[in-house]
Amino acid sequence: MFKRVLIANRGEIAIRVIRCCRELGIETIAVYSEADRNSAHVLLADRAYMIGPGPSKESYLVVDKIIDVAKECGADAIHPGYGFLSENADFARKVEEAGITFIGPTPDNIIAMGDKLSSRDLMIEAGVPTVPGSDGVIRDLDHAKSESERIGYPVMIKASAGGGGKGIRVAHGPDELASAFRACQFEGKNYFGDDRVFIERFIQNPKHIEIQVFGDKHGNVVHLFERECSVQRRNQKIIEESPSISVPQEVREEMGRVAVRAAETISYVGAGTVEFIFDNSTKEFFFMEMNTRLQVEHPITEMVTGVDLVQEQIFVAAGRKLSFKQEEITQKGHSIEVRICAEDPVNFTPCPGKIRRCRIPQGPFVRVDGYAYPGYEIPIYYDPMIAKLIVWGHSREECIRRLKRALAEFMLTGVKSNIVLHKNILDHPTFLDGTYTTQFIDKEIKGKRQRQLFMFVDEHVFLISAAISAYKDSKSRDISDFNLASRWKDVGRQKSLRV
């Protein structure tokens, strides 16, 4: 087993790994940027090393700096967390070349699934269902037009190297195709350095269902059932639940078998997620992509299966066989996760700043993975997510009730947060009956008037807040704003005129 692990990440996922290592008796090394000097993960690790300025491309994304720190402190393994370098095959390879274990998939695994176009071809060869689409890269606009006519509108244009909601556009007809095509090429080139795009049929009212898979170095691969991640804003998830209320048992089992087959095709090692587009009307599912890392939403799988996924990652990286077999994994109860972000709940723009007060909810079957504390200043450079609130219940109804209670206890002041948005969603009939799709936020929530969105806030709070703001405004206003006439000036002016 490892003696010392470096965590090449920050925030809540760095803390999640630190806690797991502590329980296993492993020493932890944190790295941090200048902007993260006071971050909780720095305070909790056994040792911490500063690796550069705030921008991630000058700190958390600098491969050589992180490997140098790992060598200097004698780390025998690196956990990449998610995001940053977690799906960077070059980083994984350099870590191994330095004689350090990469806690994650092999570089070949990452390369095989890193490109949407090649991974799609790989899945077609393996017999995994994929969305009907273009045959390879779209050469130019004329090619895009002919392929879209063949596939049938609406179509979805995707950047081959895209991810995180970037490089995806929908064209509902020929008049929208040209702008969508150019926008995808631009985002692919601008964000990922690759302007190749392809086209797929756009699934109406889609759901996002993903399957957690796990493989070891001995050829064993299992799945740990599904997560539904259809509540998204700007193509980014904000609420996830497991199991999905929309997936029938026989379809669930088939999706698990298909996901395992996909992972076996590339001899997958470690934690991974196979994502599917799910048509809720026909119950058909199609391969979308595979994420070769731990997911943000992994805690809900841990809550319903009782498996510690981070611990299993460490065991597998150390060469052990999977500690469970497929027939030993069962789903029990229901779990939901909401992402608490420092952002405006109306327009979803990030709101970094200093946290004045922070009260974390507690109680039975309530878990919070986060790094917020009173006085902490949320940096502007990174993702605005500061915590994940995860709850478990015997049933979905019990789980939602518990989540509402926990959200009511969650207090965060000094910065705007999306807590009030989550309260609205949990009370929405479309969420409650489980028929929501990936377009739920755009259709049902976005554009809601602030008064409707903030219906959970007591009106007295608004009145008190308005009174305090008015008081502060009156104190800070310059005396000249009041346009007060000075009798002394008038007398002086009159006297000077007489002379």
Secondary structure by P-SEA (a helix, b strand, c coil): cccbbbbccccaaaaaaaaaaaaabbbbbbbbccccccccccccccbbbbccccccccccccaaaaaaaaaaacccbbbbccccccccaaaaaaaaaaccccccccaaaaaacccaaaaaaaaaaaccccccccccccccaaaaaaaaaaacccbbbbcccccccccbbbbccccccaaaaaaaaaaaaaccccccccccccccbbbbbbbbbbbcccbbbbbcbbbbccccccccccccccccccccaaaaaaaaaaaaaaaaaaccccbbbbbbbccccccbbbbccccccccccaaaaaaacccaaaaaaaaaaaccccccccccccccbbbbbbbbccccccccccccccccbbbbbbcccccccccccccbbbbcccccccbbbbbbcccaaaaaaaaaaaaaaccccccccaaaaaaaaaacccccccccccccccccccccccccccccccaaaaaaaaaaaaaaaaaaccccccccccaaaaaaaaaaaac
